[in-house]
Amino acid sequence: MDENFEDNIWRQLQAQFGIPKINGVRLLLSGKRRIRAASEDLLKKIDNQNVLSVGVYFATLMPDGIRLSVEGSQMVGESAKKNVVEIDGTLAERWIKGENIPIPPDFEGYVIVKDKSRNDFIGCGLAKKGTLINFFPKARRIT
């Protein structure tokens, strides 16, 4: 595992979301752009460190930032200090249905989406000019 890669990702997460490094969690490159998160304890216990099957899908490296998965947003959302968009009610329902939604225009780039009525983190979206572009997984959407 490349520690320079991992340190770079934590620095990007700090810059983008204000997230400090999480002790005991390792970030691993899985494929060209996907990042998986696994506990250090788990990595010590396994012999075959095939990162395609270790840990949980955490994020995707995009040319313009890091796009967190739903699980990634849940792992780091509470410690995020910036770029967290809080929505509730109808907007949260529309988000989980896969719709783009309106947000304040002062957000730009990838943001963590928090359903403030349920106090839950529900993914990551791309904020552009007052619109939050939806990346909620199709398989998890409600109809």
C-alpha positions in Angstrom: 0.0 0.0 0.0 1.3 3.4 -0.9 1.3 5.6 2.2 2.0 8.7 0.0 -1.3 8.0 -1.8 -3.2 7.6 1.5 -1.6 10.8 3.0 -2.5 12.7 -0.2 -6.2 11.5 0.1 -6.4 12.6 3.7 -5.0 16.0 2.8 -7.6 16.4 0.0 -10.4 15.4 2.4 -9.1 18.0 4.9 -9.0 20.7 2.3 -12.3 19.8 0.7 -14.4 18.9 3.8 -12.3 19.9 6.8 -12.1 16.2 7.8 -9.2 15.2 10.0 -7.5 11.8 9.5 -9.4 9.0 11.2 -7.2 6.9 13.4 -7.3 3.2 12.6 -8.8 3.6 9.2 -6.7 3.0 6.0 -7.7 4.3 2.6 -6.8 2.0 -0.3 -6.9 2.5 -4.0 -9.2 0.0 -5.7 -8.9 0.2 -9.4 -8.0 3.5 -11.1 -10.2 5.9 -9.2 -12.1 4.1 -6.4 -11.1 4.3 -2.8 -12.0 1.7 -0.2 -11.8 2.2 3.6 -10.7 -0.6 5.9 -9.6 -0.9 9.5 -5.9 -1.3 10.2 -6.9 -4.3 12.4 -8.6 -6.0 9.5 -5.6 -5.5 7.2 -3.3 -7.0 9.8 -5.4 -10.2 10.0 -5.7 -11.0 6.3 -3.0 -12.5 4.1 -4.4 -11.6 0.7 -4.7 -7.9 0.6 -6.8 -7.7 -2.5 -8.2 -4.2 -2.1 -11.1 -4.9 -4.5 -12.6 -7.1 -1.7 -11.3 -5.4 1.5 -13.3 -2.8 3.4 -16.1 -0.6 2.1 -16.4 1.6 -0.9 -15.5 5.0 0.4 -15.1 7.5 -2.5 -14.2 8.1 -6.1 -11.3 10.3 -7.2 -12.7 12.8 -9.7 -10.7 15.3 -11.7 -12.2 18.1 -9.7 -12.3 16.6 -6.2 -13.3 13.6 -4.1 -16.8 12.3 -4.4 -17.8 10.3 -1.3 -20.0 7.3 -1.4 -23.1 7.2 0.9 -21.1 5.1 3.3 -18.1 7.5 3.0 -20.3 10.4 3.8 -21.7 8.5 6.9 -18.1 7.7 8.1 -16.8 11.3 8.0 -19.9 13.5 8.0 -20.0 14.2 11.7 -16.4 15.4 11.6 -16.8 17.5 8.4 -16.3 21.2 9.1 -17.2 22.6 5.6 -19.1 21.8 2.4 -22.0 20.1 4.2 -25.4 20.9 2.7 -28.3 20.3 5.1 -31.7 19.5 3.6 -34.9 18.0 5.0 -38.4 17.1 4.2 -39.4 17.2 0.6 -35.8 18.0 -0.6 -34.4 14.9 1.2 -37.2 12.8 -0.4 -36.4 14.2 -3.8 -32.7 13.5 -3.2 -33.3 9.9 -2.3 -35.4 9.6 -5.4 -32.4 10.6 -7.5 -33.4 14.2 -8.4 -31.2 17.2 -8.6 -32.3 19.7 -6.0 -31.9 23.5 -5.4 -29.4 24.6 -2.7 -27.9 28.0 -1.7 -25.6 29.3 -4.5 -22.7 29.8 -2.2 -21.8 26.1 -2.4 -19.5 24.9 -5.3 -17.9 21.5 -5.9 -18.5 18.2 -4.1 -20.5 18.5 -0.9 -21.7 16.1 1.8 -25.5 15.9 1.9 -27.1 15.7 5.4 -30.8 15.1 6.0 -31.2 17.3 9.1 -34.6 16.0 10.0 -33.2 12.5 10.4 -29.7 13.6 11.5 -28.3 11.3 8.8 -25.7 11.7 6.1 -27.2 10.6 2.7 -24.3 10.9 0.3 -22.4 13.4 -1.8 -23.4 15.7 -4.6 -21.9 18.2 -6.9 -23.0 21.8 -6.2 -23.1 24.0 -9.2 -24.8 27.4 -9.4 -27.5 26.7 -6.9 -28.2 23.2 -8.0 -27.1 20.0 -6.3 -26.4 17.3 -8.9 -27.4 13.9 -7.6 -25.1 10.9 -7.4 -27.4 8.8 -5.1 -27.0 5.2 -6.3 -29.8 4.1 -8.7 -30.1 0.7 -6.9 -30.9 2.5 -3.6 -33.3 5.1 -4.8 -36.9 5.1 -3.7 -39.8 5.5 -6.2 
